[in-house]
Amino acid sequence: MKTALAHYDLVVVGGGVQGLWLGRVGRAAGLSVAIVEAGEVGAGASGGLLGALMAHMPLPWGAKKQFQFDALGELADRAEEIKALTGIDTGYMRCGRIMAIRSKRFRESAIERAAESVERWRHRRGAYRLEVAPSDTFADWLRPEEAPYGILVDSLAARIEPRNYIAALKAAFIGDGGALFEGWRLRSIDQARTVVISSEGAEFAADRIIVAAGYQAFDIVRALTGLDIGGGVKGQGVLLEARLPTRRPIIYDDGLYVVAHTRETCAIGSTTEKEWSDPSVVDEKIEPRIAAARRLSPALRDARVIGQWAGIRPKAWERDPILGSLDEAGRIWIASGGFKITFGIAHAVAEACIEWIETGHAPERV
């Protein structure tokens, strides 16, 4: 006699921040949910160090930027809910962001963007804005000489501690009755039966399958549909130890992120590498980032490296997050994060995806 397959309303492939949020929202909707993860949750790009939560500039504006803004505004409440449920501090804080202004042209653009933020960055939690401030506003954190035309200050940006956040989401999902299978490596998806099959031959059946496996989601989509919609980019980051000033917003400078998580620790990153030999190795390519951070911030001049990370981030060729059904029957879905912004919008993407599945209609805000 053939053993009956375990059946779930929803199986999520991938246990990163996006997959965990899909699981959480699915459970909140009353669905039976299983998450299958090849390694441990957060083993991919979600296990990094930075946790920078930043909006795109408010000029020009559009529906995608509105979606991201709304998501960033809502995340404070979501982080508090997760902390209250699990007792795990996610490290969330609306710390703000600063950018050095090094040219008259950038200053003129910054003034325009600051004016637009007054109109666009309005949320029920309050009004956020950009403003141009004097170069020495954060002199003990960003060297004034690095910003000859002032600094652009962003009050919307926030940070979260990625590994704590993942641990909290995992605990919340399991605590709510979700089924989590780590070390469960996907071999294939049987579309005809809506079944996921592991590399060892284990099978789970589902009413819906959502692929949320980071950059590997694009390989799965290619196998299912023949479509080439994205790939991966390697990133590297490090954690520094130093005694930091009281006020320490994110420093962003030409692709460099400096994110202080405590009074003593600060994450630096990340590289963007289209070619690599080993995705898990931290090598000399991170050194220019560390040197740049030390040059920018007097607090980091002698900071020592106490942690490191390397991994592959998903990048859709169109740069936007990917959400939707992969088949006409609406049984196989993809919810893949966007380049560098997944942590800020994963909860909103999950809510939109589950609503779409439940109602059969794409939410208006997507």
N, C-alpha and C positions, 0 to 999 in steps of 0.2 A: 504494500500500500504506500502510495506517495504521500509524504508529509505535507500538510497544508502550509502555504507560505504565510509568514507573518505579514499582516496587512495594516497599512496606515492611511489616514486621509491624505497625509502629506509626507513625502521624504525629501529632505534637503541634502544635497550633495555639497559638502564643504562646511567646515566648522570654524571659519574665521568670523570677523565681526558681522559681516553681512549674513552669513548662514545662521549665526546665533540669534540675530534679530528676527530673521524669518521664522525661526523656531519659536521664539518668544511670542511674536504677534500671532502666529498660527495657533498656539495654545490658548492665547487670550480670546481667539475667535471660536474656541471650543473644538478645534481639530485635534485628532491624534497625530502626533508629529514625531518622526525619527530624523536625527541628523547623523549622516555617515561621514566620517573624517579619516583621511588616509593616515595621518599621524596623530598628533595631539591637537586639541583646539588651539587656534592661534599660531600654529606651527609655520604658517606662511607669512605673507606680508603683514598680517594683523599682529604678529609678535614682535614688531619693531620697537623703537625707543622714543620716537618723536612725539606723536600725539598732538600735532598742531592742527587746530580747527579754525580755518580762515575762510572768509568769503571772497569771491571774485569781486573786483572793483565795481562800484555802482554805475559806472559810465563806460559803455552803453548798457542799458538795462533790458531785461527780457524775462520770459517765463522760466527759463532754466535757472537764472540767477535768483528769481523770486523763490523758486522751490528750495534752492540751497540756503537762502537767507532764512526762510521759514524753518527749515530743518535745524539750522544752527541755533535759532531762537528757542526751539522746543527742547533741544538736547539737555539744557540745564535741568528741566523737570524730569526728563527720562533718567538722567544720571542720579538724581536724588531718589527716585523711585527704586532703582536698582540697589543703591546703597542701603535704603531702608529695608528692603527685602532680604538682603544677603549679609549685611554688616560689613561688606567689603567697600572700602573707600576707592572710588574710581580715579581719584586725583583730578576731578574736573574743577576748573577754575576759569572764570572769564578774566583773563589776565591782560588782554589787549595785545597789540602788535605795534612795532615801530619799524620804519624804513628810513634809511639815510637818503637825503636828497642831495645829489652830487652835481646837478646841472640846472641852469635856468629853465630849460625846457621841461625837465621833470617837475620842477617847482610849479610851473604854470599848469601842467597837467594835474598835479596834486591839488591845487586850489580848485580846479574845475570838479574833480572827483569829490572833494570835501563838500562843495556846495550841493552836489547831486545826492550825497549820502543823507543830508538833512531831509530830503524828500523821500528817499527810497528806504532807508534803514529804520523803519518804524515797526515796532512789535509790541504786543500787549504787555510784555515785561518791561518795556521802556524804549526810549529812543537811543539809537547808537549812531555814531558818526565818525567821520574822518576829519582831522584838522591838521593844519600845518603849524608846528611848534618850533621854538628856538632850538638850536643845535645842542645846547647844554641842558636840555630838560631832563635827560637821564644820563648825566655825565659820568656817573660811576658804573654804568651798565653799557652805554654806547659812547665811544670816544667822540667828543664834539668835532674834532678835526676830520673825522670820517664823514661828516655831514655838513659841508660848507654852506649849503643853502637851506639848512633846517632839517627837520624830521617830519615824516608823515605818521601821525598817531591814529590808530584804529581801535575804537573801544568795543567793537563787536567780537574780535578774535578771542579764542579761548584755547585751553589745552586740557588734555586728558592723559592719564598714564595708561598706555595701551595694554600692558600685561595685567594690570589690576582690573581694567575694564573687561577684558576677555574673561578673567577668572570670575568676575561678578556676574557676567552674562551667562556663563556656563552654570554657575550655582543657581541662578534664577530659573533657567530653563529646566534643569533637573528637578529643582524644588517644585516646579509647577507641573510635574508629571511627564515631562518630555523624555524621550528615549535617545540617548547619545551613545554612538558606537565609534570609539576612537580606534585607530589602527585598522580601519576598514577601508581598504583601497579599492576604488571603483575600477572594474574591468570594462564594463559596458552597460548600456541602457537598452533594454528590449522595449522598443516603442509599441509594438503590437500588444504586449501584455502590460505595459506600464510597470516594468520591473527593473530594479537596479541589481546588478550582479557584481559581486566582489571578485578580486583576483584569486580568491580561494574557492570560488563557486557558491558562496552564500547568496541568497536572494531575498529581497523584500519587495512586496507589491504595494502599490499606492494608487489612490485616485489621481493625485497630482505629484509630479516630481519637479523640483526647482534646482537648477544647477547654479551653485554659488561658490565655485571652487577656485576663486582667485584667477590668476592668469591661466591656470589649467582648464578653466571653464571654456576658453576659446578652442582648445583642442577637442573638447567634448562636443561643442557645437559643430566644429568642422566634421567630426565623425558622423554626427546625426544628420546634418543638412548639407554639407559640402561648402558652407559659407565660411569665409575667412574674415572675421570681424575684429580681431585683436590679437595681442601677443603679450609679451612680458618685458619688463625693464628692470635690471638689477639696481638695487640701492644698498648703500652701506651707511651705517651711522655708529656713533660712539657715545658713551656716557662719561661725562667729566665730573670730578669732585672738586669743589671750591667753596669758599665762603662768599656767598652772593649778597648783593644789596637787597634791601627790603622791596623796592619796586623793580620788577623785572619782567616786563612784557616780552613776548616773542620778538626776537630780532629776525627780520627777513631781509636778505640782501642778495639779489641776483642768483636765486636758486638755493642759497644757504639758509638753513633754519637753525636758530639757537633757541632752545625751549627749556626754560628752567622749571623743574618739577618740584623742587623743595628749596630750602635755603642753602643746601649743600650739593645738590646734583643738577646737572644740566645736560640735555641731549643735544648732539650736534649732527647734522646731516642735511640732506643725504645726497649721495651721488646719483647720477642718472646714466646708466651704462646699457647701451644697446647690444653690446657683445661682452661675453664673459666666458671663462673656462670652468669656474666652479661657483655656483650661486650662493653657497654658504660661507665662502671665505672672505674675511675682511683683509684687504691688502693695502698697498701703497696709494691706491686711488682716493682713499679717504683723507690722506695727509693734507692736501691743499685745503680741504674743508676745515680741518682742525686749525691750520695755520691762519686761515681767514677769520675764524671765530676769535682766536687769540688777538689778532690785529684789531678787530672791531671792538672787543670788550676788555677793558682793563681788569675786570674781575676774573677773567679766564687766562690771563697771561701765563700763570704757572700752574694752571689746573691739570691734574693728572687724569689719565684715562683709567676708568674702573670697570667699564663694560663695553661691549660691542655687539653689533648685529649686521647681518647681510642676508638678503633675500630678494625674491622677485615680486614686483608689483604688477598688477594687471593694467594694461593700457589698451583701451579700444582705439581702433584706428581713427574713429571720429571724435575721440577724446571724451565723449560723454558717457555716463553710466548706461548700461544696457539692461533694459527691462521689457519682457514680453514673452509671448508664447512662441514655441519653436515648431508647433504642429497645428494643423487646422482644427483638430479636436480640442485643443487647449488643455492637453494633459501633461505636456513637457514644457517647462518654462526656464528662462534664464534671468537671473538677477545678479549682474556683475557690477562691482564697484567701479568708480571712475579713477582716473590717475590722480593719486595723492589726496582725494577728497572723501574717500569712503567712510572714514571714521566720523565725519561730520554729518553724513546724510544716510547712513545705513538704516537707522530706525525709520526714517521717512520713506525710503525705498521699500522696506519690508511692509510697512502699513499700506502703501500704494499697491504693492504686488498682491497681498492677501485680499484687499478690497476688490481688486480686479478679478481675481479668481472666484471670489464669493459671489459677486454681482454679475460678472460677465461683461462689465463695462469699464473701460479705462477711466480712472479718476481724473477729474478735470485739472487737478494741479500737476499732473505728470506731463 
